[in-house]
């Protein structure tokens, strides 16, 4: 007897593209996650980041760190980008982020530097 399934067969976990899996996982984390380039522009934010700050994905793509972080200074950012110790062990600090509606939220930021295809 030949059996033909009526529902799709489960996919093997290796069939899921890695970036799709990462985006799926990050979108379920209840902490805001941002990827920022060396020009302080947001390259990626997860769903919690959008929800917490009240911005759409489209709006966020045009924003920089200084648009949300009340403690941001160019000098300190440059110092952290150029300090090799920060690249090795990361950096954790407290600051404040401002939502789209003007509410100020205290946040703890954990920074991990990395290079991807030659870009910081």
Buried (B, 14 or more C-beta within 10 A) or exposed (E): EEEEEEEEEEEEEEEEEEEEEEBEEBEEEEEBBBEBEEEBBBEBBBBBBBEBBEBEEEEBEEBBBEBBBEBBEEEEBEEBBEEEEBBEEEBEEEBEBBEBEEEEBEBEBEBEBEEEEEEE
